[in-house]
Amino acid sequence: MKIHEYQAKEMFKKYGVPVPEGGMAFSADEAVDIAKKLEGYPVVVKAQIHAGGRGKGGGVKLAQSADEVAKVADAIIGMNLVTHQTGADGQRVKKVLVEQGLNIAKELYLSIIPDRATAKIVVMASEAGGMDIETVAAQTPEKIIKVSINPLLGIQAYHCRKVAFGLNLAPASMKPFMAMLRNLYKLFVTYDCSLVEINPLVITADDGVIALDAKLNFDSNALYRHKDILEYRDLDE
């Protein structure tokens, strides 16, 4: 089962994973109201559908003013967004996430997945954030870091250090990154996830570590244990 980015970010917040401030809007007027509550401009308006590549399809836009927020939100809500994951028919956008803009110094890729071949949980990371990980794997596989974790023992400090050093993080970003990775792992295990992905995970100019995007997929066979997750199901998707 998949959920929307805004829903994944709600779960990230519960587990202490930093995300940008923002809110959901179903109309241009609502988008403007949310933007006014954030700390200045620019803000980002992001289409909410169950597909990646939204930016390339025109579903993610920066806005520098309230008027621009209204114009951008009005264009995105109701559009038929076509990405490499939707197929030629695309997906109709019914809502947008409006978030504060960030001063980004570096974009990273981070995910946690189960490896059924080894019966381990794998953390994958790369300095090539913002790109499709399949493209990175095909063209520059040396840029991908993989750390395997025994699920019976759980994530350890040395796992976190290996990923952090592999990403060439500045010393000031090391501690918050490792704390965030531990929290993500706890979320992954607690909710029987089949995927946790952040692309991009950004390092801000002041060395903050923030999940600019959020993707969570759940093992459908385990949903009977997670009634709260079932409430997130969007039947339109």
C-alpha positions as CSV (number, residue, x, y, z in Angstrom):
1,M,0.0,0.0,0.0
2,K,1.2,3.5,-0.9
3,I,0.4,6.8,0.7
4,H,0.9,10.4,-0.3
5,E,3.9,12.6,0.4
6,Y,2.0,14.7,2.9
7,Q,0.9,11.6,4.8
8,A,4.4,10.2,4.9
9,K,5.6,13.5,6.3
10,E,3.0,13.3,9.0
11,M,4.5,10.0,10.0
12,F,8.0,11.4,9.7
13,K,7.1,14.1,12.2
14,K,5.8,11.5,14.7
15,Y,9.2,9.7,14.5
16,G,11.4,12.8,14.8
17,V,12.4,13.1,11.2
18,P,12.6,16.8,10.3
19,V,10.4,18.0,7.4
20,P,9.6,21.5,6.0
21,E,6.7,23.4,7.4
22,G,3.6,23.3,5.3
23,G,0.0,22.2,4.8
24,M,-2.5,20.7,2.4
25,A,-4.7,22.6,0.0
26,F,-7.6,21.6,-2.2
27,S,-8.0,25.0,-3.9
28,A,-5.9,28.0,-4.9
29,D,-7.4,30.1,-2.0
30,E,-6.4,27.4,0.5
31,A,-2.9,27.3,-0.9
32,V,-2.6,31.1,-0.5
33,D,-3.8,30.9,3.2
34,I,-1.2,28.2,3.9
35,A,1.6,30.2,2.2
36,K,0.8,33.3,4.3
37,K,1.3,31.3,7.5
38,L,4.8,30.2,6.5
39,E,8.0,32.2,7.0
40,G,8.2,34.3,3.9
41,Y,8.8,33.3,0.3
42,P,9.6,31.4,-1.8
43,V,7.2,28.5,-1.1
44,V,6.9,25.3,-3.0
45,V,3.6,24.0,-4.4
46,K,3.6,20.2,-4.9
47,A,1.0,18.0,-6.6
48,Q,0.0,15.0,-4.4
49,I,-0.4,11.8,-6.5
50,H,1.1,8.3,-6.0
51,A,3.9,8.7,-8.5
52,G,7.5,10.0,-8.7
53,G,8.8,12.4,-11.3
54,R,6.2,15.1,-10.4
55,G,8.7,17.9,-10.9
56,K,9.6,16.9,-14.4
57,G,5.9,16.7,-15.3
58,G,5.2,20.2,-14.0
59,G,3.7,19.2,-10.7
60,V,6.2,21.0,-8.5
61,K,6.5,24.7,-8.7
62,L,8.2,27.5,-6.8
63,A,6.2,30.6,-6.0
64,Q,7.6,34.0,-4.9
65,S,4.4,35.8,-3.8
66,A,0.8,35.2,-2.8
67,D,-0.4,35.9,-6.3
68,E,2.1,33.4,-7.8
69,V,0.9,30.8,-5.3
70,A,-2.7,31.3,-6.4
71,K,-1.6,31.1,-10.1
72,V,0.5,28.0,-9.6
73,A,-1.9,26.1,-7.4
74,D,-4.8,26.8,-9.8
75,A,-2.7,25.4,-12.6
76,I,-1.7,22.2,-10.8
77,I,-5.0,21.4,-9.1
78,G,-7.2,19.6,-11.7
79,M,-4.3,19.0,-14.1
80,N,-3.7,15.6,-15.6
81,L,-0.1,15.0,-14.4
82,V,1.9,12.6,-16.6
83,T,5.2,11.2,-15.2
84,H,7.3,8.2,-16.0
85,Q,5.4,6.3,-13.3
86,T,1.8,7.2,-14.3
87,G,1.8,6.0,-17.8
88,A,0.5,7.9,-20.8
89,D,-2.9,8.6,-19.3
90,G,-1.5,10.4,-16.3
91,Q,-3.2,11.0,-13.0
92,R,-5.6,13.9,-12.1
93,V,-4.3,16.1,-9.3
94,K,-6.9,16.9,-6.6
95,K,-4.7,18.4,-3.9
96,V,-1.4,20.1,-3.4
97,L,1.2,20.4,-0.5
98,V,2.4,24.0,0.1
99,E,5.7,24.1,1.9
100,Q,8.3,26.7,2.9
101,G,11.3,27.1,0.6
102,L,14.7,26.0,2.0
103,N,18.3,27.3,1.6
104,I,19.7,24.1,0.2
105,A,23.4,23.4,0.2
106,K,23.4,19.7,-0.8
107,E,20.8,17.1,-2.0
108,L,21.2,13.4,-1.0
109,Y,19.3,10.2,-1.6
110,L,18.3,7.9,1.3
111,S,16.1,4.8,1.4
112,I,15.5,1.7,3.5
113,I,14.3,-1.6,1.9
114,P,14.1,-5.3,2.7
115,D,16.5,-7.6,0.8
116,R,14.7,-10.9,0.5
117,A,17.7,-12.6,-0.9
118,T,19.8,-12.1,2.2
119,A,16.9,-11.7,4.7
120,K,18.4,-8.3,5.8
121,I,17.3,-4.7,5.8
122,V,19.4,-2.5,3.5
123,V,20.0,1.2,3.8
124,M,20.8,2.8,0.5
125,A,22.2,6.3,0.1
126,S,23.9,8.5,-2.5
127,E,25.2,12.0,-2.9
128,A,23.3,12.1,-6.2
129,G,20.1,13.3,-4.6
130,G,17.2,14.5,-6.7
131,M,18.0,12.0,-9.5
132,D,16.2,8.7,-10.2
133,I,18.1,6.1,-8.2
134,E,17.7,3.7,-11.1
135,T,19.6,6.1,-13.3
136,V,22.4,6.5,-10.7
137,A,22.7,2.7,-10.4
138,A,23.0,2.3,-14.1
139,Q,25.4,5.1,-14.9
140,T,27.4,5.7,-11.7
141,P,26.9,2.7,-9.4
142,E,30.0,3.7,-7.4
143,K,27.9,6.6,-6.0
144,I,25.5,4.3,-4.2
145,I,26.2,3.3,-0.6
146,K,24.6,0.1,0.7
147,V,24.6,-1.0,4.4
148,S,23.0,-4.3,5.4
149,I,21.4,-4.7,8.8
150,N,20.5,-7.9,10.6
151,P,16.9,-7.3,11.6
152,L,17.3,-9.5,14.7
153,L,20.0,-7.1,16.0
154,G,18.7,-3.8,14.6
155,I,20.5,-0.7,13.5
156,Q,23.7,0.1,15.3
157,A,25.8,3.2,15.6
158,Y,28.4,1.9,13.2
159,H,25.8,1.4,10.5
160,C,24.8,5.1,10.9
161,R,28.4,6.2,10.8
162,K,29.2,4.2,7.7
163,V,26.3,5.8,5.8
164,A,27.2,9.3,7.1
165,F,30.9,9.1,6.2
166,G,29.9,7.6,2.8
167,L,27.8,10.7,2.1
168,N,30.8,13.0,3.0
169,L,28.7,14.9,5.5
170,A,30.2,17.9,7.3
171,P,30.8,17.3,11.1
172,A,27.9,19.6,12.0
173,S,25.5,17.4,10.0
174,M,26.7,14.0,11.3
175,K,24.9,13.9,14.6
176,P,21.4,15.0,13.3
177,F,21.7,12.7,10.3
178,M,22.5,9.6,12.4
179,A,19.7,10.4,14.8
180,M,17.3,10.8,11.8
181,L,18.5,7.5,10.3
182,R,17.8,5.6,13.6
183,N,14.3,7.1,13.7
184,L,13.6,6.2,10.1
185,Y,14.7,2.6,10.8
186,K,12.4,2.4,13.8
187,L,9.5,3.7,11.6
188,F,10.4,1.1,8.9
189,V,10.3,-1.8,11.3
190,T,7.4,-0.7,13.5
191,Y,5.0,-0.2,10.5
192,D,6.1,-3.2,8.4
193,C,7.3,-1.0,5.6
194,S,8.4,-2.3,2.2
195,L,10.0,1.0,1.4
196,V,11.1,4.2,3.1
197,E,12.6,6.7,0.6
198,I,13.7,10.4,0.8
199,N,14.7,11.9,-2.5
200,P,16.0,14.4,-1.9
201,L,17.2,14.5,1.7
202,V,18.7,18.0,1.9
203,I,21.5,19.6,3.9
204,T,20.6,23.2,4.5
205,A,23.1,26.1,4.5
206,D,23.1,26.0,8.3
207,D,23.9,22.2,8.3
208,G,20.3,21.1,9.0
209,V,19.1,17.8,7.8
210,I,15.6,17.9,6.3
211,A,13.5,15.4,4.4
212,L,12.4,17.5,1.4
213,D,10.4,14.6,0.0
214,A,8.9,11.5,1.6
215,K,7.8,8.1,0.3
216,L,6.4,5.3,2.4
217,N,5.1,1.9,1.1
218,F,3.7,-0.7,3.4
219,D,3.5,-4.5,3.2
220,S,-0.2,-5.1,2.5
221,N,-0.1,-8.4,4.3
222,A,0.7,-6.6,7.6
223,L,-2.0,-3.9,7.4
224,Y,-4.2,-5.8,9.8
225,R,-1.7,-4.7,12.5
226,H,-1.9,-1.0,11.5
227,K,-5.5,0.3,11.4
228,D,-4.2,3.9,11.5
229,I,-2.4,3.3,8.2
230,L,-5.6,2.0,6.5
231,E,-7.2,5.4,7.1
232,Y,-4.5,6.9,4.8
233,R,-5.6,4.8,1.8
234,D,-6.6,7.0,-1.1
235,L,-9.0,5.0,-3.3
236,D,-8.7,7.5,-6.1
237,E,-5.1,6.4,-6.6
